Amino acid sequence: MRLFRIILLFFFTLQVTYGQQKSPEVQRLEQQRKEALAEIEMTNKLLRETESTTKNYLNRLNLLGNQILQRKKVISLLVQETAAIDREIKSLSNEINLLEKELKQKQDNYKQSAQRLQRRANSQDKLLFVLSADNFSQSMRRMRYLREFAYWQKQQAQTIVAKQKEITAKQEELQKTRSEKQNLLNEREEENKKLVAEEAGQKKEVQQLNKRQKELQAQLKQKKQRAQALNQQIEKQIAEEIARAEAAAKAQAAGTEPDRIADSKGGYAMTKAEKQLSDDFAGNRGRLPFPLEGQYAIVGTFGEQQHAELKYVRMNNSGIDIQTTPGTDARAVFNGEVTRVFVVPGYNNSVIVRHGNYLTVYSNLSQVYVKAGDKVKTRQPIGRIFSDNENANETILHFQLWKEKTKLNPSPWLDK
């Protein structure tokens, strides 16, 4: 029985997994690369549409800059994917080595057990082995031993076959992974070629714009004046709303606790419902839906900055500019109330939506679907984005985010 117990130590249950499942890291990197390539495709489409008819030279250059940044991102992601696959290849190779060692050990154990059984068969047959027992109880134990030993041999043979199949599957998986790595290396080489071509195209555009310096500066001056007019309207609306809310807080005061209260001195005095809405809005930072649906490219980023390619161009943007396709609607990024709809030359219709003490602004709309006082829901269309027929149907939404009287960068708040 001691021999039988030793033999049973080698028996185990094996589950074999066939096929290949990419690691979560590779899947995540692959998804990011697909998103970056989709944005590049969108930018290419916009560049093709504006190739010969655009009057907004700076937007076209910004599109090229965005395209180059996304191309570099794709190349970086390909490098990360390749490194992740290298780690998978190393892991698979280690697994195969371990499996082969296990297989050899099991084959050796099986061979030894077979040899022992063969020696016993040569000296006495199984019947004699049973009948030569000292008593009936020992005969029964010998019969049970022979049955269990035969069952173990059968299971051990199946285990060896399964282990061989597992090794074969892992070897196929390793080969497939190596092929994927080679494909990624080929893609990276192609992306590098495209990047070189795009950087050459950008350089050519910069040279042409340098020749049109006066014309471009005139465009920028006009754009700056329009942006100032838009911001003045927004600031005026915010000041009026703060004043009305403060007056309401004083009028509705009951004892020492007013119905409305501001988070900061001179801020917008909120009701309990507005305070809850404001907290919910803040809690969704980084998860707010994009202010439009479909393909897009950001052609104007937030804040004051020196243009990367044109040293004489310095820009200051109170929000972000999002170029998309004609016929696209702007949509609310969160639940709120429309507080004003107004018109500013150069920005067409604008809509302000209040979310407690946060405000979102949607400018350059050709049609507006809402009016002041309307309650809007997250992702609800609020207007059609203007398409400039004289400028290759250029369709750009100007989007701003404010907290009280302070302008915020919208990009970190949006789930892109």
C-alpha positions in Angstrom: 0.0 0.0 0.0 3.0 2.3 0.5 3.8 2.0 -3.2 0.2 2.8 -4.1 0.2 6.0 -1.9 3.4 7.1 -3.6 1.9 6.5 -7.0 -1.2 8.5 -6.1 0.9 11.5 -5.3 1.6 11.9 -9.0 -2.1 12.0 -9.9 -3.6 15.5 -10.5 -6.5 17.2 -12.4 -5.4 19.1 -15.5 -7.5 21.8 -17.2 -6.3 22.7 -20.7 -7.1 26.0 -22.2 -7.0 26.3 -26.0 -6.8 29.5 -28.1 -5.3 32.9 -27.2 -6.7 35.7 -25.2 -4.8 38.9 -25.4 -3.8 40.4 -22.1 -5.8 43.3 -20.6 -2.8 45.6 -21.1 -2.5 44.8 -24.8 -6.3 45.1 -25.3 -6.2 48.5 -23.6 -3.3 49.8 -25.7 -4.9 48.4 -28.8 -8.2 50.3 -28.1 -6.3 53.5 -27.4 -4.5 53.1 -30.8 -7.8 52.5 -32.6 -9.2 55.7 -31.1 -6.1 57.7 -32.1 -6.3 56.3 -35.6 -10.0 57.2 -35.8 -9.1 60.8 -34.9 -6.4 60.9 -37.5 -8.8 59.7 -40.1 -11.3 62.4 -39.1 -8.5 65.0 -39.3 -7.5 63.8 -42.7 -11.1 64.1 -43.9 -11.3 67.7 -42.6 -7.9 68.5 -44.2 -9.1 67.1 -47.6 -12.3 69.1 -47.4 -10.4 72.3 -46.7 -7.4 71.7 -49.0 -8.1 74.4 -51.5 -11.0 76.5 -50.2 -10.4 77.3 -46.6 -9.9 80.9 -45.6 -9.1 80.1 -42.0 -5.4 79.3 -42.5 -4.7 78.9 -38.8 -7.4 76.3 -38.3 -5.9 74.2 -41.1 -2.5 74.5 -39.5 -4.0 73.4 -36.2 -5.5 70.4 -37.9 -2.1 69.4 -39.2 -0.6 69.9 -35.8 -3.3 67.8 -34.2 -2.8 65.1 -36.8 1.0 65.0 -36.1 0.4 64.7 -32.3 -2.1 61.9 -32.8 0.4 60.1 -35.2 3.1 60.4 -32.6 0.7 59.0 -30.0 -0.1 56.0 -32.3 3.7 55.3 -32.7 4.1 55.6 -28.9 1.3 53.1 -28.3 2.7 50.7 -30.9 6.0 50.8 -29.0 4.1 50.1 -25.7 2.2 47.2 -27.4 5.4 45.7 -28.7 7.0 45.8 -25.3 3.8 44.2 -23.8 3.9 41.4 -26.4 7.6 40.9 -25.6 6.7 40.3 -22.0 4.0 37.9 -23.2 6.5 36.0 -25.4 8.9 35.7 -22.4 6.0 34.5 -20.2 4.8 31.9 -22.7 8.4 30.6 -23.3 8.7 30.1 -19.5 5.4 28.4 -19.4 6.4 26.0 -22.2 9.7 25.2 -20.5 7.8 24.3 -17.2 5.2 22.2 -19.1 8.0 20.3 -20.9 9.7 19.6 -17.6 6.4 18.4 -16.1 5.7 16.2 -19.2 9.2 14.6 -18.9 8.7 13.9 -15.2 5.3 12.3 -15.9 6.6 10.2 -18.8 9.4 9.0 -16.5 7.0 8.1 -13.7 4.7 6.3 -16.2 7.7 4.4 -17.6 8.8 3.3 -14.2 5.4 2.1 -13.2 5.0 0.2 -16.4 8.4 -1.5 -15.8 7.3 -2.5 -12.3 4.1 -4.0 -13.6 6.0 -5.8 -16.4 8.3 -7.4 -13.8 5.4 -8.5 -11.7 3.7 -10.0 -14.7 6.8 -12.0 -15.6 7.1 -13.5 -12.1 3.5 -14.2 -11.5 0.2 -13.5 -13.1 -2.4 -11.3 -11.6 -4.6 -14.3 -10.5 -1.8 -16.0 -8.7 -0.9 -12.6 -7.0 -4.5 -12.5 -5.7 -4.8 -16.2 -4.7 -1.4 -16.3 -3.0 -2.7 -14.0 -0.3 -2.5 -15.2 3.3 -6.2 -14.6 3.9 -9.4 -13.4 2.2 -9.1 -9.9 3.4 -5.6 -9.6 1.9 -6.9 -11.0 -1.4 -9.6 -8.3 -1.5 -7.0 -5.6 -0.8 -4.8 -7.0 -3.6 -7.7 -7.0 -6.1 -8.6 -3.4 -5.1 -5.0 -2.4 -5.5 -4.8 -3.9 -9.0 -8.0 -2.1 -10.1 -6.8 1.2 -8.7 -3.4 0.8 -10.2 -5.0 0.0 -13.6 -7.2 3.1 -13.2 -4.2 5.2 -12.3 -2.3 4.1 -15.3 -5.2 5.0 -17.6 -5.5 8.4 -16.0 -1.8 9.0 -16.1 -1.8 8.2 -19.9 -4.6 10.7 -20.4 -2.7 13.3 -18.4 0.4 12.9 -20.5 -1.7 13.3 -23.7 -3.4 16.4 -22.3 -0.1 17.8 -21.3 1.3 17.3 -24.8 -1.8 19.0 -26.2 -1.3 21.9 -23.8 2.3 22.3 -24.9 1.3 22.3 -28.6 -1.4 24.9 -27.9 1.1 27.1 -26.0 3.6 26.7 -28.9 0.9 27.8 -31.4 0.0 30.7 -29.1 3.7 31.7 -28.9 4.0 31.6 -32.7 0.9 33.7 -33.1 2.1 36.2 -30.6 5.4 36.5 -32.4 3.5 37.1 -35.7 1.5 39.8 -34.0 4.7 41.4 -32.8 6.1 41.5 -36.3 2.8 43.0 -37.6 3.1 45.7 -35.0 6.7 46.4 -36.0 5.6 46.7 -39.6 2.8 49.1 -38.6 5.2 51.2 -36.6 7.4 51.5 -39.6 4.5 52.6 -41.8 3.3 55.1 -39.1 6.8 56.6 -39.0 6.8 57.1 -42.8 3.4 58.8 -42.6 4.7 61.0 -39.7 7.6 62.2 -41.8 5.3 63.0 -44.7 2.9 64.9 -42.4 5.7 66.9 -40.8 6.9 67.8 -44.3 3.3 69.0 -45.2 3.2 71.0 -42.0 6.5 72.7 -42.8 5.2 73.6 -46.3 2.0 75.1 -44.8 4.1 77.2 -42.3 6.2 78.5 -45.2 3.0 79.6 -47.0 1.5 81.2 -43.9 4.7 83.1 -43.2 4.2 84.7 -46.6 0.7 85.7 -45.5 1.7 87.0 -42.1 -0.3 90.3 -42.4 -3.4 88.5 -43.6 -3.2 86.0 -40.8 -2.6 88.7 -38.2 -5.7 90.5 -39.5 -7.7 87.3 -39.1 -6.4 86.9 -35.5 -7.2 90.4 -34.6 -10.8 90.0 -35.8 -11.1 86.7 -34.0 -9.8 88.2 -30.8 -12.4 91.1 -30.9 -15.2 88.6 -31.4 -14.0 86.4 -28.6 -13.9 89.5 -26.3 -17.4 90.4 -27.3 -18.6 86.8 -26.5 -16.8 86.8 -23.1 -18.3 90.2 -22.2 -21.8 88.8 -22.9 -21.1 85.7 -20.7 -19.6 87.7 -17.9 -22.6 90.1 -18.0 -25.0 87.2 -17.8 -23.1 85.6 -14.9 -23.1 88.9 -13.0 -26.9 89.4 -13.6 -27.7 85.8 -12.4 -25.5 86.3 -9.3 -27.2 89.5 -8.5 -30.7 88.0 -8.9 -29.8 85.0 -6.8 -28.4 87.2 -4.0 -31.5 89.3 -4.0 -33.7 86.2 -3.8 -31.6 84.8 -0.9 -32.1 88.0 1.0 -35.9 88.1 0.2 -36.4 84.5 1.1 -34.4 84.5 4.3 -36.2 82.8 7.2 -34.7 83.6 10.5 -30.9 83.3 10.1 -31.0 80.5 7.5 -31.7 81.7 3.9 -33.2 79.4 1.3 -30.3 80.2 -0.9 -26.6 80.2 -0.1 -23.4 80.7 -2.1 -20.3 78.5 -1.8 -18.0 81.6 -1.8 -18.3 85.3 -1.1 -19.9 87.1 -4.1 -20.7 83.7 -5.7 -24.0 82.4 -7.0 -26.5 81.8 -4.2 -27.9 78.3 -4.8 -31.0 76.5 -3.6 -30.6 73.0 -2.1 -31.6 71.5 -5.4 -29.0 73.6 -7.3 -26.3 72.8 -4.7 -27.0 69.1 -5.2 -26.8 69.6 -9.0 -23.5 71.5 -8.6 -22.0 68.7 -6.5 -23.2 66.1 -9.0 -21.6 68.1 -11.9 -18.3 68.4 -10.0 -18.4 64.7 -9.2 -18.5 63.8 -12.9 -15.3 65.6 -13.7 -13.5 63.6 -16.4 -16.8 61.7 -17.2 -18.9 64.4 -18.8 -20.1 63.4 -22.3 -18.6 65.3 -25.2 -20.7 68.4 -26.3 -21.3 66.8 -29.7 -21.8 63.3 -31.0 -19.7 61.8 -33.9 -16.3 62.4 -35.3 -14.4 65.6 -34.3 -11.0 67.2 -34.0 -10.0 69.8 -31.4 -8.5 72.8 -33.4 -8.3 75.3 -30.5 -7.2 74.5 -27.0 -7.8 76.4 -23.7 -5.7 79.2 -22.4 -3.0 81.6 -23.6 -0.3 80.0 -25.6 2.4 80.7 -28.2 1.7 78.9 -31.5 4.1 76.0 -31.9 5.0 76.8 -35.5 4.2 80.5 -36.0 6.4 82.5 -33.6 4.4 85.8 -34.4 1.1 84.1 -33.4 0.0 84.2 -29.7 -3.5 83.0 -28.9 -5.8 83.1 -25.9 -8.8 80.8 -25.9 -11.5 80.9 -23.2 -12.7 77.4 -24.1 -12.0 74.8 -26.8 -12.8 74.8 -30.5 -14.1 71.5 -31.9 -14.3 70.9 -35.6 -16.8 68.3 -36.8 -18.9 67.4 -39.8 -21.8 69.5 -41.2 -25.2 68.7 -39.8 -23.9 67.9 -36.3 -25.8 69.1 -33.2 -24.3 70.5 -30.0 -25.6 68.6 -26.9 -25.8 69.4 -23.2 -23.0 67.8 -21.2 -25.1 67.6 -18.0 -28.5 68.2 -16.6 -29.2 71.9 -16.1 -31.3 75.0 -17.0 -30.9 77.2 -20.0 -30.4 80.7 -18.7 -29.7 82.7 -21.9 -29.7 82.4 -25.6 -28.0 85.3 -27.4 -26.2 86.3 -30.6 -22.6 87.5 -31.1 -21.1 88.3 -34.5 -18.7 85.7 -35.5 -20.1 83.1 -33.1 -23.7 83.2 -34.3 -26.1 81.8 -31.6 -24.8 81.0 -28.2 -26.5 79.1 -25.3 -25.7 79.2 -21.6 -26.7 76.3 -19.4 -26.4 76.5 -15.6 -25.6 73.5 -13.5 -25.7 74.9 -10.0 -22.7 77.2 -9.8 -21.2 75.7 -12.9 -22.0 77.0 -16.4 -21.4 75.5 -19.9 -21.5 77.7 -23.0 -22.2 76.4 -26.6 -21.4 78.9 -29.3 -21.5 79.1 -33.1 -24.9 77.6 -33.5 -27.0 78.2 -36.7 -30.2 76.9 -35.0 -31.2 76.7 -31.4 -33.6 74.1 -30.1 -34.1 75.5 -26.6 -35.0 78.8 -24.9 -34.2 80.5 -21.6 -35.9 78.7 -18.7 -35.9 75.3 -20.3 -34.6 72.3 -18.3 -32.2 70.2 -20.3 -31.0 66.6 -19.8 -27.5 65.2 -20.3 -26.8 64.6 -24.0 -30.0 66.5 -25.1 -29.4 68.4 -28.4 -29.6 72.1 -27.9 -28.7 73.4 -31.4 -27.3 72.8 -34.8 -23.6 73.8 -35.2 -23.0 76.4 -37.9 -21.4 75.3 -41.1 -19.6 78.0 -43.1 -20.6 77.6 -46.7 -18.0 80.2 -47.8 -15.3 78.3 -46.0 -15.5 74.7 -47.1 -18.5 74.1 -44.8 -16.2 74.5 -41.8 -18.2 73.3 -38.8 -16.7 74.4 -35.4 -18.3 74.4 -32.0 -16.9 76.8 -29.4 -17.4 75.3 -26.0 -16.7 77.0 -22.6 -16.9 75.9 -18.9 -17.2 78.3 -16.0 -17.4 78.0 -12.3 -18.9 81.2 -10.8 -16.8 84.0 -12.5 -13.8 81.7 -13.3 -13.1 80.2 -16.7 -12.1 76.5 -16.6 -10.3 74.3 -19.1 -13.1 72.0 -20.4 -10.8 69.2 -21.6 -10.1 67.5 -18.2 -13.8 67.5 -17.5 -14.8 65.7 -20.7 -14.9 61.9 -21.4 -13.2 61.9 -24.8 
